[in-house]
Amino acid sequence: MPIRKILVVDDSPTERFFLTDLLRTQGYDVLTAESGEQGVAMAKGERPDLILMDVVMPGLNGFQATRQLTRNPETQGIPVIMCTTKGQETDRVWGLRQGAVDYLVKPVAVEDLVAKIRALGG
């Protein structure tokens, strides 16, 4: 499936701006959500081709949101890449166990993110 529309879920306005700017310069359509709850709702309504998910957010955190998305028949086909400051190996393993297809530690290297998106079909 070609990746054209990407949903960025992050509570940091700076991170949302950085990722949105980066992805738009690469030719992607970008949607943003500032919480896990909003991200889950937008994923159901907008059907993005990919979700970039932060972990540390108030309310529904990125692990919980990813688990909801990957276990819901409506959204389980949407790949999730976690982009977070949580760099421990246990965090990475836990993120992948929640259903994420990949896990990147912030600050995200532009080349790494673009390469991972292209590997998924974007």
BALOBA-1460 file (C-alpha; in Angstrom, 3 decimals):
// residues 122
<rec num="1" residu="m" x="0.000" y="0.000" z="0.000"/>
<rec num="2" residu="p" x="1.540" y="3.338" z="-0.958"/>
<rec num="3" residu="i" x="1.976" y="5.755" z="1.926"/>
<rec num="4" residu="r" x="0.635" y="9.211" z="1.157"/>
<rec num="5" residu="k" x="-1.189" y="10.364" z="4.297"/>
<rec num="6" residu="i" x="0.622" y="10.261" z="7.661"/>
<rec num="7" residu="l" x="-0.866" y="11.001" z="11.077"/>
<rec num="8" residu="v" x="1.587" y="12.479" z="13.616"/>
<rec num="9" residu="v" x="0.464" y="11.972" z="17.233"/>
<rec num="10" residu="d" x="2.561" y="14.008" z="19.675"/>
<rec num="11" residu="d" x="1.692" y="16.326" z="22.553"/>
<rec num="12" residu="s" x="4.683" y="18.594" z="21.812"/>
<rec num="13" residu="p" x="3.879" y="21.439" z="19.391"/>
<rec num="14" residu="t" x="7.591" y="21.621" z="18.507"/>
<rec num="15" residu="e" x="7.767" y="17.917" z="17.574"/>
<rec num="16" residu="r" x="4.493" y="18.114" z="15.602"/>
<rec num="17" residu="f" x="5.847" y="21.098" z="13.651"/>
<rec num="18" residu="f" x="9.225" y="19.424" z="13.030"/>
<rec num="19" residu="l" x="7.706" y="16.157" z="11.796"/>
<rec num="20" residu="t" x="4.989" y="17.890" z="9.761"/>
<rec num="21" residu="d" x="7.529" y="20.133" z="8.024"/>
<rec num="22" residu="l" x="9.891" y="17.224" z="7.379"/>
<rec num="23" residu="l" x="7.168" y="14.972" z="5.966"/>
<rec num="24" residu="r" x="5.581" y="17.667" z="3.802"/>
<rec num="25" residu="t" x="8.940" y="18.453" z="2.199"/>
<rec num="26" residu="q" x="9.108" y="14.735" z="1.325"/>
<rec num="27" residu="g" x="5.711" y="15.010" z="-0.408"/>
<rec num="28" residu="y" x="3.425" y="13.456" z="2.216"/>
<rec num="29" residu="d" x="0.024" y="14.731" z="3.362"/>
<rec num="30" residu="v" x="0.223" y="15.202" z="7.121"/>
<rec num="31" residu="l" x="-2.453" y="15.193" z="9.815"/>
<rec num="32" residu="t" x="-1.672" y="15.915" z="13.460"/>
<rec num="33" residu="a" x="-3.153" y="14.971" z="16.808"/>
<rec num="34" residu="e" x="-1.961" y="16.240" z="20.172"/>
<rec num="35" residu="s" x="-3.085" y="13.332" z="22.362"/>
<rec num="36" residu="g" x="-3.471" y="9.587" z="22.237"/>
<rec num="37" residu="e" x="-7.257" y="9.917" z="22.411"/>
<rec num="38" residu="q" x="-7.333" y="12.383" z="19.515"/>
<rec num="39" residu="g" x="-4.928" y="10.179" z="17.552"/>
<rec num="40" residu="v" x="-7.136" y="7.101" z="17.909"/>
<rec num="41" residu="a" x="-10.228" y="9.086" z="16.875"/>
<rec num="42" residu="m" x="-8.459" y="10.634" z="13.873"/>
<rec num="43" residu="a" x="-7.101" y="7.258" z="12.768"/>
<rec num="44" residu="k" x="-10.652" y="5.881" z="12.697"/>
<rec num="45" residu="g" x="-12.054" y="8.904" z="10.870"/>
<rec num="46" residu="e" x="-9.233" y="9.823" z="8.486"/>
<rec num="47" residu="r" x="-7.706" y="6.409" z="7.709"/>
<rec num="48" residu="p" x="-4.074" y="7.515" z="7.363"/>
<rec num="49" residu="d" x="-1.590" y="5.228" z="5.613"/>
<rec num="50" residu="l" x="0.859" y="5.478" z="8.544"/>
<rec num="51" residu="i" x="0.889" y="6.760" z="12.127"/>
<rec num="52" residu="l" x="3.930" y="8.247" z="13.887"/>
<rec num="53" residu="m" x="3.203" y="7.858" z="17.607"/>
<rec num="54" residu="d" x="4.865" y="9.549" z="20.574"/>
<rec num="55" residu="v" x="4.842" y="7.568" z="23.826"/>
<rec num="56" residu="v" x="4.939" y="10.099" z="26.662"/>
<rec num="57" residu="m" x="1.637" y="11.988" z="26.521"/>
<rec num="58" residu="p" x="-0.931" y="12.882" z="29.199"/>
<rec num="59" residu="g" x="-4.051" y="10.717" z="29.285"/>
<rec num="60" residu="l" x="-3.836" y="7.856" z="26.811"/>
<rec num="61" residu="n" x="-0.109" y="7.287" z="26.262"/>
<rec num="62" residu="g" x="1.411" y="6.085" z="23.003"/>
<rec num="63" residu="f" x="1.702" y="2.467" z="24.119"/>
<rec num="64" residu="q" x="-2.001" y="2.387" z="25.045"/>
<rec num="65" residu="a" x="-3.073" y="4.195" z="21.859"/>
<rec num="66" residu="t" x="-0.988" y="1.864" z="19.692"/>
<rec num="67" residu="r" x="-2.491" y="-1.171" z="21.404"/>
<rec num="68" residu="q" x="-6.024" y="0.180" z="20.787"/>
<rec num="69" residu="l" x="-5.267" y="0.890" z="17.122"/>
<rec num="70" residu="t" x="-3.555" y="-2.396" z="16.322"/>
<rec num="71" residu="r" x="-6.236" y="-4.494" z="18.035"/>
<rec num="72" residu="n" x="-9.223" y="-2.711" z="16.483"/>
<rec num="73" residu="p" x="-10.413" y="-4.258" z="13.182"/>
<rec num="74" residu="e" x="-11.111" y="-0.727" z="11.832"/>
<rec num="75" residu="t" x="-7.513" y="0.434" z="12.262"/>
<rec num="76" residu="q" x="-5.333" y="-2.674" z="12.636"/>
<rec num="77" residu="g" x="-4.110" y="-2.391" z="9.041"/>
<rec num="78" residu="i" x="-2.529" y="1.026" z="9.659"/>
<rec num="79" residu="p" x="1.177" y="0.656" z="10.534"/>
<rec num="80" residu="v" x="2.425" y="2.557" z="13.596"/>
<rec num="81" residu="i" x="6.008" y="3.755" z="14.041"/>
<rec num="82" residu="m" x="6.753" y="4.919" z="17.569"/>
<rec num="83" residu="c" x="8.864" y="8.110" z="17.768"/>
<rec num="84" residu="t" x="9.794" y="8.748" z="21.375"/>
<rec num="85" residu="t" x="12.427" y="9.886" z="23.829"/>
<rec num="86" residu="k" x="12.076" y="6.553" z="25.666"/>
<rec num="87" residu="g" x="15.253" y="4.903" z="24.461"/>
<rec num="88" residu="q" x="15.558" y="1.868" z="26.724"/>
<rec num="89" residu="e" x="15.544" y="-1.554" z="25.049"/>
<rec num="90" residu="t" x="12.628" y="-2.597" z="27.278"/>
<rec num="91" residu="d" x="10.600" y="0.376" z="25.957"/>
<rec num="92" residu="r" x="11.368" y="-0.606" z="22.364"/>
<rec num="93" residu="v" x="10.367" y="-4.224" z="22.979"/>
<rec num="94" residu="w" x="7.181" y="-3.127" z="24.754"/>
<rec num="95" residu="g" x="6.278" y="-0.759" z="21.902"/>
<rec num="96" residu="l" x="6.691" y="-3.515" z="19.346"/>
<rec num="97" residu="r" x="4.629" y="-5.860" z="21.517"/>
<rec num="98" residu="q" x="1.807" y="-3.299" z="21.442"/>
<rec num="99" residu="g" x="1.759" y="-3.675" z="17.657"/>
<rec num="100" residu="a" x="4.140" y="-0.979" z="16.405"/>
<rec num="101" residu="v" x="6.013" y="-1.950" z="13.227"/>
<rec num="102" residu="d" x="9.085" y="0.089" z="14.206"/>
<rec num="103" residu="y" x="10.515" y="2.209" z="17.014"/>
<rec num="104" residu="l" x="12.631" y="5.357" z="16.632"/>
<rec num="105" residu="v" x="14.256" y="7.329" z="19.449"/>
<rec num="106" residu="k" x="14.114" y="11.139" z="19.390"/>
<rec num="107" residu="p" x="15.728" y="13.176" z="18.112"/>
<rec num="108" residu="v" x="14.687" y="11.280" z="15.002"/>
<rec num="109" residu="a" x="17.255" y="11.319" z="12.205"/>
<rec num="110" residu="v" x="15.560" y="12.491" z="9.014"/>
<rec num="111" residu="e" x="17.276" y="9.829" z="6.879"/>
<rec num="112" residu="d" x="16.214" y="7.027" z="9.252"/>
<rec num="113" residu="l" x="12.579" y="8.119" z="9.325"/>
<rec num="114" residu="v" x="12.337" y="8.560" z="5.552"/>
<rec num="115" residu="a" x="14.048" y="5.187" z="4.976"/>
<rec num="116" residu="k" x="11.592" y="3.432" z="7.314"/>
<rec num="117" residu="i" x="8.596" y="5.081" z="5.627"/>
<rec num="118" residu="r" x="9.890" y="4.102" z="2.184"/>
<rec num="119" residu="a" x="10.461" y="0.523" z="3.375"/>
<rec num="120" residu="l" x="6.767" y="0.384" z="4.285"/>
<rec num="121" residu="g" x="5.725" y="1.543" z="0.825"/>
<rec num="122" residu="g" x="6.093" y="5.297" z="1.027"/>
